[in-house]
Amino acid sequence: MVSVEEAISKVTAYFFKSSPITKSIHDSLGYVLAADVFSNIDMPPFPQSAMDGYALCIHKSLKYTIVGEVKAGDSKIFELQEGEAVRIFTGAAVPQSANAVMMQEKTSIENSELVLEEVPKPQQNIRPQAEQIRTGQLAIAKGRKLSPSALSFLATVGVLEVSVYPKPKVGIVVTGSELVQVGKPLAYGEIYESNSILLANTLKSEGIIDYTIYRVTDVYENTKNLLEKVTSENDFVLVSGGISVGDYDFVGKALRELGTQEIFYKVKQKPGKPLFFGKCTDCFVFALPGNPASALTCFYMYGLPMLRYFLGIEKPFLNRAYKKIAHDYTVKGIRAQFLKAIVTDDEVEILSQQSSAMIAGFINANAYVFVPEYSTEINKETLVEVILLP
Amino acid sequence: MVSVEEAISKVTAYFFKSSPITKSIHDSLGYVLAADVFSNIDMPPFPQSAMDGYALCIHKSLKYTIVGEVKAGDSKIFELQEGEAVRIFTGAAVPQSANAVMMQEKTSIENSELVLEEVPKPQQNIRPQAEQIRTGQLAIAKGRKLSPSALSFLATVGVLEVSVYPKPKVGIVVTGSELVQVGKPLAYGEIYESNSILLANTLKSEGIIDYTIYRVTDVYENTKNLLEKVTSENDFVLVSGGISVGDYDFVGKALRELGTQEIFYKVKQKPGKPLFFGKCTDCFVFALPGNPASALTCFYMYGLPMLRYFLGIEKPFLNRAYKKIAHDYTVKGIRAQFLKAIVTDDEVEILSQQSSAMIAGFINANAYVFVPEYSTEINKETLVEVILLP
């Protein structure tokens, strides 16, 4: 049995990343950059007009001779003399020989000649070449999670492929002879299985879609055989149930029999005491309690951070903060507790539904109140530590 | 030309939802419930053991006769007499004739007889039938976005299918003869197209994956023909570029020619002034400015809320708050402004990169500072309105 802090520290000690992979930016949303990315081009690649108007080679008069037109995308190159102008549009390449763009709203045409309403300022309305970034300059540093803006910026600077951390392959193993898949009829003594849906969708929410759900009843040989297969096929395995002390809790025994190295078993916390964390040859196993709220709490606190680190996220733990509690609270028991709660800007309120068998409390909760071991009374208005849910 | 507030109000006036669809809970993450969902079962469906131990029919002695065993999932029914016990495990059905469960750690076996270490309390360690929810009771109210916990709770109460709002079909139309797809070489005058990547990934981040990207150069007939096709094939159309006043900005003309009802054109804001919002027979069109930062700002402020409402989200606008600004700021121009900024718990800082042509500022920003029309100086430490980015 370890404390919450020891459990966190032991999981952290085994954090690891996989070798980076190369992916197209068209398919990299949410991936984390494994290497710095540098610009392939000057951006803009040429002096660019910021307006619809006229590019000018400035002279003293306000009258200019129009010698042509440059649309966005045109590659035609004009050599303007002083007093000459070309019609130009937003995004078009400003001729090197031009030194200002006058917006069209401040011009008129008289006898085919361009007349400006005001004196042009040198370089006005021209975006200089490489104003945004120069060829070879750092575009985005490694460690950045690729957002829509980041991906769009990579496209802007001509980068099609990036080195990112791969996503893990996760096995979800659901144990329990009482469990029936939703949609089928329930016999007496049976309940609907929900932890696979809980864990799979939590993975999905984190962008992890390469998961497989396996099911087994409480039969030792079947449990052992399945775990042998699942631990050889996945980077991480999440087991639901079968890890407590009952005669039909075969997960721990099977994992040990398969040579899984126990890193810790049982955490002094509520909910989620019977958590097993172990290392197999090629994967890590989190054997979670079967009660839904316990399973999710153990996953949020220990499993998810390890998966996020694998994804390249450097700060993978749930965010913490201190908030004033809105009411008195009497702590039951001596274990550390993760109490479902609702945090607002100003304060935090512990919810009434705290049973480890019930998932419903999580539908409204947006945080845990974390109560350390051996806490007793918590007084209204005191600061408590909250852990924000994803 | 309308103000920001008028634009928001006009978009809001056209908010609509589509007819609900039925989906399996296995494929509903992020969808919004269109109808209340009621429990199909009592949960638990039977009195359920919360412990591994013994279910007892209490009598005065601490010694009990063990008459059998109930594993989780067993449907066998025992009729216990006073002084009889059955071995029982967490999650198993407690016989109706039992009135307490004693955890195994507080028991021993002597001469095949069960001996308790303490007097059992009636109903202890029994989760009453329907403790979580009763058949027909409200499980989750309509309007709820389906989270992993919500989906798992629906499975728990035997609900396989739900009525949810469908996701929209979105067309993304990229205009501009200067645009080249990343991965191809750039000729003089050309730049890489990035707005399709920006908009597509922003949609993806919101769970909208049914989008199609279309491209057209600045040729009127092509623009018109493409827009005719795209507006007939999608619920919403996002156009990038071609909506300003240049001679080759054909989007507005084409939309009008196609009979699109103009709801507004141009907003007194920076960036993103040349925004067109219109209604076709079967879809709505947001014609966004081509500059990336302008396009994204218009989408966040007007397009995204309309799409979110379509998805069933009742509060679809980006969240707003007031924060102290960390520095003085001199406002340029009279239009309302959306300034990319970084918000922390305590304050907000406006970023230096504000050019409408640059998307890079959005990589670090997590908010806008919203500066109303006709603002001048903003003094350090004053409260400013911030709009939090998704």
Interface residues (C-beta under 8 A of the other chain):
Chain A: I25 H26 L29 I41 M43 P44 P45 F46 Q48 A50 D52 V70 K71 A72 G73 D74 S75 K76 I77 R87 F89 T90 G91 A92 A93 Q104 R127 E131 Q132 I133 I140 R144 S147 P148 S149 A150 L151 S152 F153 L154 A155 T156 V157 G158 V159 L160 G176 S177 E178 L179 V182 G183 L186 A187 Y188 G189 E190 I191 Y192 E193 S194 N195 I197 L198 L199 A200 N201 T202 K204 S205 T217 D218 S244 V245 G246 D247 Y248 D249 G290 P292 L296 A321 S355 A357 M358 I359 A360 F362 I363
Chain B: I25 H26 L29 I41 M43 P44 P45 F46 Q48 A50 D52 V70 K71 A72 G73 D74 S75 K76 I77 R87 F89 T90 G91 A92 A93 Q104 R127 E131 Q132 I133 I140 R144 S147 P148 S149 A150 L151 S152 F153 L154 A155 T156 V157 G158 V159 L160 G176 S177 E178 L179 V182 G183 L186 A187 Y188 G189 E190 I191 Y192 E193 S194 N195 I197 L198 L199 A200 N201 T202 K204 S205 T217 D218 S244 V245 G246 D247 Y248 D249 G290 P292 L296 D345 S355 A357 M358 I359 A360 F362 I363
